[in-house]
Amino acid sequence: MKNMHIQAAITILLFSSISISGNYFVDEFGSDVTGDGSSGNPWATVGYAVNQISDTEIFVYCSGTIDETPNGGIVVIPDSLYAPITIDGLGSSIWRVQCDARSIPATPADTVSICNFAELSPTTSGPSEYAIRIGYMTHIHDIDWIHGYTNAIFMEEFATPPPDYWYYGANIYNIGDPGTAGDNGFTQNETGISCLTYIGLVDVYVTNSNLHSNDCGIYAYIEGFIHVQNSHIWQNGAGIVSGSLSAYSNHIYENTIGIECINVRRNTYISSNIIHDNDNYGIYWWIFDYVDPWIELWVTDNEVYLNGASGILVRGEYEFSDLFFNISDNTIYGNSGNGVMLVSEYHQGPPNEIKNNTVTDNDSIGISVELPYHNGDIPRLDLSGNTILSNVSHGCV
């Protein structure tokens, strides 16, 4: 029998007054009424277990189908549980849950880790707003399938900002098998990963994961960055929607739109991705409000092809003077609109760069630039080194 195992550094006294050293267990066939957490008499739910334990380090190992219906379908990891806690499915457990990870740990070491589950899904009668509502310092990894939620992973505003030395809110990795269809990764959710918080400069990391067949793959508006790397994001309504994005080495395809950065709040880095066959734009980047005194956009070394509108569209609808963008070393071809389209109401910044790209066989203009004069200022743009061939309309306008 695979058991839920809680490994502690010291012997503790349970509420049942049974003293056990180090090991605690929860199992599909256990009992929250008569169980004492021992291997021979395990508990039945994680929700009950996390409210019985107070220790210096906690590891939870699950067996079978852990159904949190007795807890109303909700597991709350208490903020008062000042210890690192890991909930581990050992690769075979199904957890029917809506889980609230601890919001504000006492120290950066007090992480919450949820990992190694075959499946996370809602209970039949419980809430389905999210699988895991993440706090700060949360790890979610090595889960085969998360499905059926409004937001599979959800971060929202907290009343208390994190201390300045906390650098990340969540680390999400190895969710599903990237590029594999069916019951795999983040699927059949309204949003795979949704992060909405402007309290504290906190980053969220998504690595080596599979997001497909959601209304939106990733939706992130946070004060820090959403970092997305080595993931497959496909057949969603929108692939990635974010105002502060770092996307590297992803495969983004067959979405309604590939990457959509609207109301940009921070620098944007989009590099070494393959972005193709999306119904609309491959990359859509739009700044229309003033947030930082300096905003940078880097789009480099991507393959952007066969999208239903322009491959890359950059729009500025605010009188900003400190915008720098570099669109370089990309391969852009076969898109239904322009290869690259730049539209800005006003710009008076450093020389910007659209250079060393290969732009071919797009249905309209290869590179289209609209940078109007403003008060006699001459827009500055480096267009050197581009290879522009066989576009239906013009090469560069």
C-alpha positions as CSV (number, residue, x, y, z in Angstrom):
1,M,0.0,0.0,0.0
2,K,1.2,3.4,-0.8
3,N,0.6,5.7,2.1
4,M,0.6,9.4,2.9
5,H,3.7,9.8,4.9
6,I,4.5,12.9,7.0
7,Q,8.1,12.9,8.1
8,A,8.9,15.2,11.0
9,A,12.1,16.1,12.7
10,I,10.8,15.6,16.2
11,T,8.2,13.5,18.0
12,I,4.9,15.3,18.4
13,L,1.8,14.7,20.4
14,L,-1.4,14.4,18.3
15,F,-4.8,15.5,19.5
16,S,-5.6,11.8,20.0
17,S,-2.8,11.7,22.6
18,I,-1.0,9.0,20.6
19,S,2.7,9.7,20.4
20,I,4.3,8.7,17.1
21,S,7.8,9.5,15.9
22,G,8.3,10.8,12.4
23,N,5.8,9.0,10.2
24,Y,2.1,9.9,9.5
25,F,-0.1,8.3,6.9
26,V,-3.3,9.1,4.9
27,D,-4.9,6.6,2.6
28,E,-8.0,6.2,0.5
29,F,-9.3,3.6,2.9
30,G,-8.3,5.4,6.1
31,S,-10.5,7.3,8.5
32,D,-10.6,10.8,9.8
33,V,-12.7,9.6,12.7
34,T,-10.8,6.6,14.0
35,G,-7.5,7.1,12.3
36,D,-4.4,8.3,14.2
37,G,-2.0,8.9,11.3
38,S,-0.1,5.7,11.8
39,S,0.7,3.3,9.0
40,G,-1.8,0.8,10.4
41,N,-4.5,3.4,11.1
42,P,-4.2,6.2,8.5
43,W,-6.3,9.3,8.0
44,A,-8.5,9.6,5.0
45,T,-8.1,13.2,3.8
46,V,-5.4,15.8,3.5
47,G,-7.7,18.5,4.8
48,Y,-7.9,16.7,8.1
49,A,-4.3,15.8,8.2
50,V,-2.9,19.4,7.8
51,N,-4.9,20.5,10.7
52,Q,-3.5,17.9,13.1
53,I,0.2,18.6,12.5
54,S,2.6,21.1,13.8
55,D,6.2,20.4,13.0
56,T,9.5,21.6,11.6
57,E,9.2,19.8,8.3
58,I,6.3,17.9,6.8
59,F,6.1,15.4,3.9
60,V,2.7,14.0,2.8
61,Y,2.6,10.9,0.6
62,C,-0.8,9.9,-0.9
63,S,-2.3,6.6,-2.0
64,G,-5.3,5.9,-4.1
65,T,-8.1,8.4,-4.7
66,I,-8.0,11.1,-2.0
67,D,-11.5,12.6,-2.1
68,E,-11.9,15.8,-0.1
69,T,-15.7,15.8,-0.2
70,P,-15.9,15.4,3.7
71,N,-14.1,18.8,3.8
72,G,-16.5,20.4,1.4
73,G,-14.0,19.7,-1.4
74,I,-11.6,22.3,0.0
75,V,-8.2,21.9,1.7
76,V,-6.7,24.9,3.4
77,I,-3.1,24.8,4.4
78,P,-3.0,27.1,7.4
79,D,-0.8,30.2,7.4
80,S,-0.1,29.3,11.0
81,L,1.6,26.0,9.9
82,Y,5.1,27.5,10.0
83,A,7.0,24.6,8.3
84,P,7.9,23.5,4.8
85,I,5.1,21.1,3.7
86,T,5.1,18.7,0.7
87,I,2.0,16.9,-0.5
88,D,3.2,14.0,-2.7
89,G,0.9,11.7,-4.8
90,L,3.7,9.2,-5.5
91,G,2.7,9.3,-9.1
92,S,-0.5,7.4,-8.9
93,S,-2.9,9.3,-6.6
94,I,-6.0,11.2,-7.8
95,W,-6.7,14.2,-5.6
96,R,-10.2,15.6,-5.8
97,V,-9.7,19.0,-4.4
98,Q,-9.8,22.8,-4.3
99,C,-6.6,23.6,-2.3
100,D,-5.6,26.9,-0.7
101,A,-1.9,27.0,-0.4
102,R,-0.5,29.0,2.5
103,S,-0.6,32.7,1.5
104,I,2.2,34.2,3.6
105,P,4.8,31.9,5.1
106,A,6.9,33.0,8.0
107,T,10.2,32.6,6.1
108,P,11.3,31.9,2.6
109,A,12.1,28.3,3.7
110,D,8.4,27.6,4.5
111,T,7.5,26.5,1.1
112,V,4.4,24.5,0.0
113,S,5.0,21.8,-2.5
114,I,2.3,19.8,-4.3
115,C,3.6,17.1,-6.6
116,N,3.6,13.7,-8.2
117,F,-0.2,13.3,-8.7
118,A,-1.7,11.4,-11.6
119,E,-4.7,13.8,-11.6
120,L,-6.2,16.8,-9.9
121,S,-9.9,17.3,-10.5
122,P,-12.8,18.8,-8.6
123,T,-15.0,16.8,-6.3
124,T,-18.4,16.0,-7.8
125,S,-20.3,18.2,-5.3
126,G,-17.6,20.6,-4.2
127,P,-16.3,23.9,-5.7
128,S,-14.3,24.0,-8.9
129,E,-13.0,27.6,-9.0
130,Y,-9.4,26.3,-8.9
131,A,-7.3,23.2,-8.2
132,I,-4.7,25.2,-6.3
133,R,-4.8,28.8,-5.2
134,I,-1.2,29.6,-4.8
135,G,0.4,31.8,-2.2
136,Y,4.0,32.9,-2.1
137,M,6.8,30.3,-2.2
138,T,4.6,27.5,-3.8
139,H,6.0,24.7,-5.9
140,I,3.6,22.7,-8.1
141,H,5.3,20.0,-10.2
142,D,5.2,16.5,-11.8
143,I,1.4,16.3,-12.1
144,D,0.0,14.4,-15.1
145,W,-3.4,16.0,-15.6
146,I,-5.2,19.0,-14.1
147,H,-8.7,19.6,-15.6
148,G,-12.3,20.7,-15.1
149,Y,-11.6,24.0,-13.2
150,T,-12.3,27.7,-13.8
151,N,-8.7,28.4,-13.1
152,A,-6.5,25.3,-12.7
153,I,-3.8,27.3,-10.9
154,F,-4.8,30.6,-9.4
155,M,-2.9,33.4,-7.8
156,E,-4.9,36.5,-6.6
157,E,-4.4,39.6,-4.5
158,F,-3.4,39.1,-0.9
159,A,-3.9,41.6,1.8
160,T,-0.3,41.5,3.0
161,P,2.7,42.0,0.6
162,P,5.6,39.6,0.8
163,P,8.9,40.8,2.3
164,D,11.3,42.3,-0.2
165,Y,13.6,39.3,-0.3
166,W,11.0,37.0,-1.7
167,Y,11.6,36.6,-5.4
168,Y,8.9,34.2,-6.6
169,G,5.3,33.4,-5.9
170,A,5.2,30.0,-7.6
171,N,7.3,27.5,-9.5
172,I,5.2,25.3,-11.8
173,Y,6.9,22.7,-13.8
174,N,6.5,19.2,-15.4
175,I,2.8,19.4,-15.7
176,G,1.9,16.8,-18.3
177,D,3.9,15.7,-21.3
178,P,4.5,18.7,-23.5
179,G,2.9,18.3,-26.9
180,T,0.8,15.2,-26.0
181,A,-2.9,15.4,-26.6
182,G,-5.7,13.9,-24.5
183,D,-5.9,13.6,-20.7
184,N,-2.6,15.3,-20.2
185,G,-1.3,18.6,-18.6
186,F,-3.6,21.6,-18.2
187,T,-6.7,20.8,-20.2
188,Q,-10.4,21.6,-20.3
189,N,-10.1,24.5,-17.9
190,E,-11.3,28.0,-18.5
191,T,-7.8,29.1,-17.7
192,G,-4.8,26.9,-17.2
193,I,-2.8,29.3,-15.0
194,S,-4.2,32.6,-13.9
195,C,-2.2,35.1,-11.8
196,L,-3.6,38.4,-10.8
197,T,-1.7,40.3,-8.1
198,Y,0.0,43.7,-7.9
199,I,1.1,43.3,-4.3
200,G,4.8,42.7,-4.1
201,L,7.4,42.2,-6.8
202,V,6.8,38.5,-7.1
203,D,7.7,36.2,-10.1
204,V,5.9,33.1,-11.3
205,Y,7.8,30.4,-13.3
206,V,6.2,27.9,-15.7
207,T,8.5,25.3,-17.2
208,N,8.2,22.1,-19.2
209,S,4.4,21.9,-19.1
210,N,1.6,21.1,-21.4
211,L,-1.3,23.5,-21.8
212,H,-4.0,22.7,-24.4
213,S,-7.7,22.9,-25.0
214,N,-8.3,25.6,-22.4
215,D,-10.2,28.8,-23.0
216,C,-6.9,30.5,-22.2
217,G,-3.5,28.8,-21.5
218,I,-1.8,31.4,-19.3
219,Y,-3.3,34.7,-18.1
220,A,-0.9,36.7,-15.9
221,Y,-1.0,40.3,-14.7
222,I,1.4,40.5,-11.8
223,E,3.8,43.1,-10.5
224,G,6.8,40.8,-11.3
225,F,7.2,38.6,-14.3
226,I,5.6,35.4,-15.6
227,H,8.5,33.3,-16.9
228,V,7.4,30.6,-19.4
229,Q,9.9,28.2,-20.7
230,N,10.1,24.9,-22.6
231,S,6.4,24.4,-22.7
232,H,3.8,23.4,-25.3
233,I,0.8,25.8,-25.4
234,W,-1.7,24.8,-28.1
235,Q,-5.3,24.7,-29.1
236,N,-6.3,27.2,-26.5
237,G,-8.5,30.3,-27.0
238,A,-5.4,32.4,-26.3
239,G,-2.0,30.9,-25.7
240,I,-0.4,33.5,-23.3
241,V,-2.0,36.8,-22.2
242,S,0.3,38.9,-20.0
243,G,1.5,42.4,-19.2
244,S,5.0,41.3,-18.0
245,L,6.3,38.3,-19.8
246,S,9.5,36.3,-20.3
247,A,8.9,33.5,-22.8
248,Y,11.7,31.3,-23.9
249,S,11.9,28.2,-26.0
250,N,8.2,27.4,-26.1
251,H,6.1,25.8,-28.8
252,I,2.9,27.9,-29.2
253,Y,0.5,26.9,-31.9
254,E,-3.1,26.4,-33.1
255,N,-4.4,28.9,-30.5
256,T,-6.8,31.8,-31.4
257,I,-3.8,34.1,-30.7
258,G,-0.3,33.0,-29.8
259,I,1.1,35.6,-27.4
260,E,-0.9,38.7,-26.4
261,C,0.7,41.3,-24.3
262,I,-1.8,44.1,-23.6
263,N,-1.4,47.0,-21.2
264,V,2.3,46.1,-20.8
265,R,3.6,46.9,-17.3
266,R,7.2,45.7,-17.5
267,N,9.8,44.7,-20.0
268,T,9.0,41.9,-22.3
269,Y,11.3,39.1,-23.5
270,I,10.2,36.7,-26.2
271,S,13.0,34.5,-27.5
272,S,13.7,31.2,-29.2
273,N,10.0,30.2,-29.5
274,I,8.2,28.5,-32.3
275,I,4.9,30.3,-32.9
276,H,2.7,29.1,-35.8
277,D,-0.7,28.3,-37.1
278,N,-2.5,30.5,-34.6
279,D,-5.9,31.8,-35.9
280,N,-4.9,35.5,-35.4
281,Y,-1.6,37.1,-34.5
282,G,1.5,35.2,-33.6
283,I,2.7,37.9,-31.2
284,Y,0.6,41.0,-30.4
285,W,2.2,43.6,-28.1
286,W,0.3,46.7,-27.1
287,I,1.2,49.4,-24.7
288,F,-1.5,52.1,-24.1
289,D,-0.8,53.4,-20.6
290,Y,2.3,54.7,-18.8
291,V,3.6,52.4,-16.2
292,D,7.4,52.4,-15.9
293,P,9.6,55.3,-17.1
294,W,11.4,52.8,-19.3
295,I,9.9,49.8,-21.2
296,E,11.9,47.4,-23.3
297,L,10.6,44.8,-25.8
298,W,12.9,42.1,-27.0
299,V,11.7,39.6,-29.7
300,T,14.6,37.6,-30.8
301,D,15.4,34.2,-32.5
302,N,11.8,33.1,-32.9
303,E,10.2,31.2,-35.8
304,V,6.8,32.9,-36.5
305,Y,4.9,31.4,-39.4
306,L,1.5,30.6,-40.9
307,N,-0.5,32.7,-38.5
308,G,-3.9,34.0,-39.5
309,A,-2.9,37.7,-39.2
310,S,0.4,39.5,-38.9
311,G,3.3,37.5,-37.5
312,I,4.4,40.2,-35.1
313,L,2.4,43.4,-34.3
314,V,3.7,46.1,-32.0
315,R,1.4,49.0,-31.1
316,G,2.0,52.0,-29.0
317,E,-1.0,54.3,-28.1
318,Y,0.6,56.6,-25.6
319,E,3.1,59.4,-25.8
320,F,6.0,57.7,-24.3
321,S,9.6,58.7,-24.9
322,D,11.5,55.9,-23.2
323,L,10.5,52.7,-25.2
324,F,13.2,50.5,-26.6
325,F,12.4,47.6,-28.8
326,N,14.6,45.0,-30.5
327,I,13.0,42.7,-33.1
328,S,15.9,40.8,-34.5
329,D,17.1,37.4,-35.8
330,N,13.6,36.0,-36.3
331,T,12.3,33.9,-39.1
332,I,8.9,35.2,-40.1
333,Y,7.0,33.7,-43.1
334,G,3.7,32.7,-44.5
335,N,1.6,34.8,-42.2
336,S,-1.8,36.1,-43.5
337,G,-1.0,39.7,-42.7
338,N,2.3,41.5,-42.5
339,G,5.4,39.8,-41.3
340,V,6.2,42.6,-38.8
341,M,3.9,45.6,-38.2
342,L,4.9,48.5,-36.0
343,V,2.3,51.2,-35.2
344,S,3.0,54.0,-32.7
345,E,1.3,57.3,-32.1
346,Y,4.5,58.9,-31.0
347,H,8.0,57.8,-30.2
348,Q,11.1,59.8,-29.3
349,G,13.5,57.3,-27.7
350,P,16.8,55.6,-28.5
351,P,17.3,54.1,-31.9
352,N,15.1,51.0,-32.1
353,E,15.9,47.9,-34.1
354,I,14.1,45.6,-36.5
355,K,17.1,43.9,-38.0
356,N,18.7,40.7,-39.2
357,N,15.3,39.1,-39.7
358,T,14.3,36.8,-42.5
359,V,10.8,37.9,-43.6
360,T,9.4,36.0,-46.6
361,D,6.1,34.9,-48.3
362,N,3.7,36.9,-46.0
363,D,0.4,37.8,-47.6
364,S,0.8,41.6,-47.1
365,I,3.9,43.7,-46.3
366,G,7.1,42.2,-45.1
367,I,7.9,44.9,-42.6
368,S,5.4,47.8,-42.1
369,V,6.4,50.7,-39.9
370,E,4.2,53.7,-38.9
371,L,6.2,56.1,-36.7
372,P,4.8,59.6,-37.3
373,Y,6.7,62.8,-36.7
374,H,5.8,64.6,-33.5
375,N,6.8,68.3,-32.9
376,G,9.5,67.9,-35.5
377,D,11.1,64.9,-33.9
378,I,12.4,62.3,-36.4
379,P,11.7,58.7,-35.5
380,R,14.9,56.6,-35.2
381,L,14.8,53.0,-36.4
382,D,17.5,50.6,-37.5
383,L,16.3,48.3,-40.3
384,S,19.7,46.9,-41.2
385,G,20.4,43.3,-42.2
386,N,16.9,42.1,-42.9
387,T,16.2,39.6,-45.7
388,I,12.8,40.5,-47.2
389,L,11.6,38.3,-50.1
390,S,8.4,37.3,-51.9
391,N,5.9,39.1,-49.7
392,V,2.6,39.7,-51.6
393,S,2.5,43.5,-51.2
394,H,5.7,45.4,-50.4
395,G,9.0,44.3,-48.8
396,C,9.3,47.2,-46.4
397,V,7.0,50.3,-46.0
